[in-house]
């Protein structure tokens, strides 16, 4: 998180560009680097250690990403 571009970011941007070209649709990029940490914090506060299951963390992370995207669209 030092501001440098990671290899995976380059791949994600290339993939998004390919989607834009192939399907001629808008593709929005969303920074999701801290969503897992935020999701774990939320789940732990609500359910304690029982909430720290991978499936729950992934679901909560997805909800955070979607919520962030929806807020940015307004």
DSSP file (Angstrom, degrees, kcal/mol; ACC not computed):
  #  RESIDUE AA STRUCTURE BP1 BP2  ACC     N-H-->O    O-->H-N    N-H-->O    O-->H-N    TCO  KAPPA ALPHA  PHI   PSI    X-CA   Y-CA   Z-CA
    1    1 A X              0   0    0      0, 0.0    32,-0.0     0, 0.0     0, 0.0   0.000 360.0 360.0 360.0  36.8    0.0    0.0    0.0
    2    2 A X        -     0   0    0      2,-0.1     3,-0.1     0, 0.0     0, 0.0   0.321 360.0-100.2 -95.3   8.3    2.9    2.3   -0.8
    3    3 A X  S    S+     0   0    0      1,-0.3     2,-0.1     0, 0.0     3,-0.0   0.317  81.9 130.4  92.6  -8.8    1.2    3.7   -3.9
    4    4 A X        -     0   0    0      1,-0.1     2,-0.4     0, 0.0    -1,-0.3  -0.465  65.4-105.3 -78.6 153.4    3.2    1.6   -6.3
    5    5 A X        -     0   0    0     -2,-0.1     2,-0.2    -3,-0.1    -1,-0.1  -0.641  34.2-144.8 -80.6 128.9    1.4   -0.3   -9.0
    6    6 A X     >  -     0   0    0     -2,-0.4     4,-1.5     1,-0.1     3,-0.4  -0.553  21.1-115.4 -90.7 157.7    1.2   -4.1   -8.4
    7    7 A X  H  > S+     0   0    0      1,-0.2     4,-2.0     2,-0.2     5,-0.2   0.892 116.3  54.5 -58.1 -42.5    1.4   -6.7  -11.1
    8    8 A X  H  > S+     0   0    0      1,-0.2     4,-2.5     2,-0.2    -1,-0.2   0.833 103.6  56.7 -63.9 -32.3   -2.2   -7.8  -10.4
    9    9 A X  H  > S+     0   0    0     -3,-0.4     4,-2.4     2,-0.2    -1,-0.2   0.904 105.7  50.2 -65.0 -41.4   -3.4   -4.2  -10.9
   10   10 A X  H  X S+     0   0    0     -4,-1.5     4,-2.2     2,-0.2    -2,-0.2   0.923 111.9  47.7 -62.4 -44.6   -1.9   -4.2  -14.4
   11   11 A X  H  X S+     0   0    0     -4,-2.0     4,-2.5     1,-0.2    -2,-0.2   0.906 111.4  50.8 -62.8 -42.1   -3.6   -7.5  -15.2
   12   12 A X  H  X S+     0   0    0     -4,-2.5     4,-2.5     1,-0.2    -2,-0.2   0.902 110.4  49.0 -64.0 -41.3   -6.9   -6.2  -13.9
   13   13 A X  H  X S+     0   0    0     -4,-2.4     4,-2.1     2,-0.2    -1,-0.2   0.896 111.6  49.2 -66.0 -39.7   -6.7   -3.0  -15.9
   14   14 A X  H  X S+     0   0    0     -4,-2.2     4,-2.2     2,-0.2    -2,-0.2   0.912 111.5  49.6 -64.2 -42.0   -5.9   -5.0  -19.1
   15   15 A X  H  X S+     0   0    0     -4,-2.5     4,-2.3     2,-0.2    -2,-0.2   0.916 110.1  50.4 -63.0 -43.8   -8.8   -7.4  -18.4
   16   16 A X  H  X S+     0   0    0     -4,-2.5     4,-2.3     1,-0.2    -1,-0.2   0.901 109.7  51.2 -60.8 -41.3  -11.2   -4.4  -17.9
   17   17 A X  H  X S+     0   0    0     -4,-2.1     4,-2.2     1,-0.2    -1,-0.2   0.894 108.7  51.0 -64.1 -40.1  -10.0   -2.9  -21.2
   18   18 A X  H  X S+     0   0    0     -4,-2.2     4,-2.8     2,-0.2     5,-0.2   0.898 109.6  50.6 -63.8 -40.5  -10.6   -6.2  -23.0
   19   19 A X  H  X S+     0   0    0     -4,-2.3     4,-2.5     2,-0.2     5,-0.4   0.918 109.2  51.4 -62.0 -43.5  -14.1   -6.3  -21.6
   20   20 A X  H  X S+     0   0    0     -4,-2.3     4,-1.4     1,-0.2     5,-0.3   0.917 114.9  42.6 -59.4 -44.3  -14.8   -2.7  -22.7
   21   21 A X  H  < S+     0   0    0     -4,-2.2    -2,-0.2     2,-0.2    -1,-0.2   0.930 117.6  44.1 -68.8 -46.6  -13.6   -3.5  -26.3
   22   22 A X  H  < S+     0   0    0     -4,-2.8    -2,-0.2     1,-0.2    -3,-0.2   0.895 129.3  22.9 -69.9 -41.4  -15.4   -6.9  -26.6
   23   23 A X  H  < S-     0   0    0     -4,-2.5    -1,-0.2    -5,-0.2    -2,-0.2   0.500  91.7-133.8-107.5  -5.8  -18.8   -6.0  -25.1
   24   24 A X     <  +     0   0    0     -4,-1.4     2,-0.3    -5,-0.4    -4,-0.2   0.935  61.6 129.2  49.9  54.1  -18.8   -2.2  -25.6
   25   25 A X        -     0   0    0     -6,-0.3     2,-0.3    -5,-0.3    -1,-0.2  -0.922  67.2 -95.4-130.7 156.5  -20.0   -1.6  -22.1
   26   26 A X        -     0   0    0     -2,-0.3     2,-0.5    -3,-0.1     0, 0.0  -0.567  36.8-165.3 -72.2 136.5  -18.8    0.6  -19.3
   27   27 A X        -     0   0    0     -2,-0.3     2,-0.4   -10,-0.0    -7,-0.1  -0.985   3.7-157.1-124.8 120.1  -16.5   -1.1  -16.9
   28   28 A X        -     0   0    0     -2,-0.5     2,-0.3     2,-0.0    41,-0.0  -0.817   8.4-141.0-100.5 134.9  -15.8    0.5  -13.6
   29   29 A X        -     0   0    0     -2,-0.4     2,-0.4    40,-0.0   -16,-0.0  -0.726  16.4-164.2 -91.9 143.4  -12.7   -0.3  -11.6
   30   30 A X        -     0   0    0     -2,-0.3     2,-0.5     2,-0.0    35,-0.0  -0.988  18.9-131.4-133.4 124.6  -13.0   -0.5   -7.8
   31   31 A X        +     0   0    0     -2,-0.4     3,-0.1     1,-0.1    -2,-0.0  -0.626  33.1 166.2 -74.2 120.3  -10.2   -0.5   -5.3
   32   32 A X    >   +     0   0    0     -2,-0.5     3,-1.1     1,-0.1     4,-0.5   0.136  32.3 118.8-122.8  19.4  -10.8   -3.4   -2.9
   33   33 A X  T 3  S+     0   0    0      1,-0.3     3,-0.2     2,-0.1     4,-0.2   0.830  83.2  34.5 -60.1 -35.7   -7.4   -3.6   -1.1
   34   34 A X  T 3> S+     0   0    0      1,-0.2     4,-2.2     2,-0.1    -1,-0.3   0.372  89.2  96.5-102.7   5.5   -8.7   -3.0    2.4
   35   35 A X  H <> S+     0   0    0     -3,-1.1     4,-3.0     1,-0.2     5,-0.2   0.861  80.8  54.5 -67.5 -34.6  -12.1   -4.6    2.2
   36   36 A X  H  > S+     0   0    0     -4,-0.5     4,-2.6    -3,-0.2    -1,-0.2   0.919 110.0  47.0 -64.4 -42.1  -11.0   -7.9    3.7
   37   37 A X  H  > S+     0   0    0     -4,-0.2     4,-2.0     2,-0.2    -2,-0.2   0.926 114.8  46.6 -64.0 -44.5   -9.7   -6.1    6.8
   38   38 A X  H  X S+     0   0    0     -4,-2.2     4,-2.4     2,-0.2    -2,-0.2   0.915 112.5  50.5 -63.7 -42.8  -12.9   -4.1    7.1
   39   39 A X  H  X S+     0   0    0     -4,-3.0     4,-2.8     1,-0.2     5,-0.2   0.922 109.7  49.9 -61.8 -45.3  -15.0   -7.2    6.6
   40   40 A X  H  X S+     0   0    0     -4,-2.6     4,-2.7     1,-0.2     5,-0.2   0.901 110.6  50.6 -60.5 -41.1  -13.1   -9.1    9.3
   41   41 A X  H  X S+     0   0    0     -4,-2.0     4,-2.2     2,-0.2    -1,-0.2   0.930 112.4  45.8 -63.0 -46.3  -13.5   -6.2   11.7
   42   42 A X  H  X S+     0   0    0     -4,-2.4     4,-1.5     1,-0.2    -2,-0.2   0.947 115.6  46.0 -61.7 -49.3  -17.3   -6.0   11.1
   43   43 A X  H  X S+     0   0    0     -4,-2.8     4,-3.4     1,-0.2     5,-0.5   0.890 112.2  50.3 -64.2 -40.4  -17.8   -9.7   11.4
   44   44 A X  H  X S+     0   0    0     -4,-2.7     4,-2.1    -5,-0.2    -1,-0.2   0.908 109.3  51.7 -64.6 -41.0  -15.7  -10.0   14.5
   45   45 A X  H  < S+     0   0    0     -4,-2.2    -1,-0.2    -5,-0.2    -2,-0.2   0.822 119.8  35.6 -64.8 -30.3  -17.6   -7.2   16.2
   46   46 A X  H  < S+     0   0    0     -4,-1.5    -2,-0.2    -5,-0.2    -1,-0.2   0.882 138.0  11.9 -89.2 -43.0  -20.9   -8.9   15.5
   47   47 A X  H >< S-     0   0    0     -4,-3.4     3,-0.9     1,-0.3    -3,-0.2   0.398  87.9-139.9-121.3   0.7  -20.1  -12.6   15.8
   48   48 A X  G >< S-     0   0    0     -4,-2.1     3,-1.5    -5,-0.5    -1,-0.3  -0.366  71.8 -21.8  67.8-153.0  -16.7  -12.8   17.5
   49   49 A X  G >  S+     0   0    0      1,-0.3     3,-1.5     2,-0.2    -1,-0.2   0.770 132.6  69.4 -63.4 -25.4  -14.3  -15.5   16.2
   50   50 A X  G <  S+     0   0    0     -3,-0.9    -1,-0.3     1,-0.3     3,-0.2   0.785  94.2  58.0 -62.5 -26.0  -17.3  -17.5   14.8
   51   51 A X  G <  S+     0   0    0     -3,-1.5     2,-1.0     1,-0.2    -1,-0.3   0.581  82.2  87.4 -79.7  -9.4  -17.7  -14.7   12.2
   52   52 A X    <   +     0   0    0     -3,-1.5     2,-0.4    -4,-0.3    -1,-0.2  -0.236  55.9 132.6 -90.9  49.1  -14.2  -15.1   10.8
   53   53 A X     >  -     0   0    0     -2,-1.0     4,-2.8    -3,-0.2     3,-0.3  -0.802  64.3-123.3 -97.6 141.5  -15.1  -17.8    8.3
   54   54 A X  H  > S+     0   0    0     -2,-0.4     4,-2.9     1,-0.2     5,-0.2   0.866 110.4  51.7 -52.8 -43.6  -13.7  -17.4    4.7
   55   55 A X  H  > S+     0   0    0      1,-0.2     4,-2.1     2,-0.2    -1,-0.2   0.911 112.9  45.0 -62.7 -42.7  -17.2  -17.6    3.1
   56   56 A X  H  > S+     0   0    0     -3,-0.3     4,-2.7     2,-0.2    -2,-0.2   0.901 113.0  50.8 -67.0 -41.0  -18.6  -14.9    5.5
   57   57 A X  H  X S+     0   0    0     -4,-2.8     4,-2.6     2,-0.2    -2,-0.2   0.928 111.4  47.9 -62.6 -45.3  -15.5  -12.7    5.0
   58   58 A X  H  X S+     0   0    0     -4,-2.9     4,-2.3    -5,-0.2    -1,-0.2   0.904 112.8  48.6 -63.1 -41.4  -15.8  -13.0    1.2
   59   59 A X  H  X S+     0   0    0     -4,-2.1     4,-2.1    -5,-0.2    -2,-0.2   0.923 113.3  46.5 -64.4 -44.4  -19.5  -12.2    1.3
   60   60 A X  H  X S+     0   0    0     -4,-2.7     4,-2.1     2,-0.2    -2,-0.2   0.896 111.5  52.2 -65.7 -39.8  -19.0   -9.2    3.6
   61   61 A X  H  X S+     0   0    0     -4,-2.6     4,-2.5    -5,-0.2    -2,-0.2   0.916 108.8  50.5 -61.5 -43.3  -16.1   -8.0    1.4
   62   62 A X  H  X S+     0   0    0     -4,-2.3     4,-2.6     1,-0.2    -1,-0.2   0.898 109.6  51.0 -61.5 -40.9  -18.3   -8.2   -1.7
   63   63 A X  H  X S+     0   0    0     -4,-2.1     4,-2.6     2,-0.2    -1,-0.2   0.889 110.0  49.8 -64.3 -39.0  -21.1   -6.2    0.1
   64   64 A X  H  X S+     0   0    0     -4,-2.1     4,-2.5     2,-0.2    -2,-0.2   0.919 111.8  48.0 -65.0 -44.2  -18.5   -3.5    1.0
   65   65 A X  H  X S+     0   0    0     -4,-2.5     4,-2.4     2,-0.2    -2,-0.2   0.931 113.6  47.0 -62.5 -46.3  -17.3   -3.3   -2.5
   66   66 A X  H  X S+     0   0    0     -4,-2.6     4,-2.7     2,-0.2    -2,-0.2   0.921 112.5  49.6 -62.7 -44.5  -20.8   -3.1   -3.9
   67   67 A X  H  X S+     0   0    0     -4,-2.6     4,-2.2     1,-0.2    -1,-0.2   0.913 111.4  49.2 -60.7 -43.3  -21.8   -0.4   -1.4
   68   68 A X  H  X S+     0   0    0     -4,-2.5     4,-1.9     2,-0.2    -1,-0.2   0.913 111.7  48.9 -62.4 -43.5  -18.7    1.6   -2.2
   69   69 A X  H  X S+     0   0    0     -4,-2.4     4,-1.2     1,-0.2    -2,-0.2   0.918 110.6  50.6 -62.3 -44.4  -19.4    1.4   -5.9
   70   70 A X  H  X S+     0   0    0     -4,-2.7     4,-0.6     1,-0.2     3,-0.2   0.882 109.5  50.6 -63.7 -38.4  -23.0    2.4   -5.4
   71   71 A X  H >< S+     0   0    0     -4,-2.2     3,-0.7     1,-0.2    -1,-0.2   0.877 109.9  50.7 -65.9 -36.8  -22.0    5.5   -3.3
   72   72 A X  H 3< S+     0   0    0     -4,-1.9    -1,-0.2     1,-0.2    -2,-0.2   0.713 101.7  62.3 -73.8 -20.2  -19.5    6.5   -6.0
   73   73 A X  H 3<        0   0    0     -4,-1.2    -1,-0.2    -3,-0.2    -2,-0.2   0.684 360.0 360.0 -79.0 -17.6  -22.2    6.3   -8.7
   74   74 A X    <<        0   0    0     -3,-0.7    -1,-0.2    -4,-0.6    -2,-0.2   0.461 360.0 360.0 -84.8 360.0  -24.3    9.0   -7.1
